[in-house]
Structure formats: C-alpha cells, structure tokens
C-alpha cells in the first residue's frame, strides 16, 4: 500500500483502491495525506514547518519499484480505447499501431527504446 495515498496493487479483491485506477473517482484520491508513513515519528518530522507533503517519491524509486510501468500501461489502455490517436478495429491492433509508431519515432531520432544496464567502473 502506498504511504502517501493508500493506493494498492489491487490484490485480494481490493480493486477500488488499485493504483492503476487513474479516474477522478478513484477511491485512493480521498486518502492522500491521511496516514503517516512511520510507526515511530522520526526527529525531522518535529522540525517547525515540516509537512508530510515535503516527502515525495523520487523518479528513481518510482521506476525502480515498477509503479510507473503499471500507471503508463493503464493510461495507454485508456488512450487507445478512445480511438483518438490510432484507429483500428480492436485494442490489440491499436496497440500494434502504437508500437510501430514508437519504433519509427525512435529510429528517426536515433533513440534507444530500452535503458542499458550500467556497469560500475569504479
């Protein structure tokens, strides 16, 4: 469960709080800042002016923990379901068109489509 908003992975039938539910009516939206992320309050939380919203997830951990891929996939499905960008008779065909378009975009600009594993050279 997310410490910031109470969203879950949707396990055990908990789909109303699922992190991939990105609609305005998602139940997790009403839980933002409703819980503290610790059992014992750390000293820095007692600093005058400290607010929980000062603690935000960073990009490395969001991607590293795999949350971003779920959010991106959910958003992509919503966009492709609308048939605004890629017109095809079904979602699978629209996904194929989107994939081909992404590959062409990357090829034209010389961009990689995956992050290579870095080596520690130290």
Buried (B, 14 or more C-beta within 10 A) or exposed (E): BBEBBBBBBBEEEEEEBBBBBEEEEBBBBEBBEEBEEEEEEEEEBEEEEEEBEEEEEEEEEBEEEEBEEBBEEBEEBEBBEEEEEBEBEEEEEBBEBBEEEEEEEEEEEEEEEEEEEEEEEE
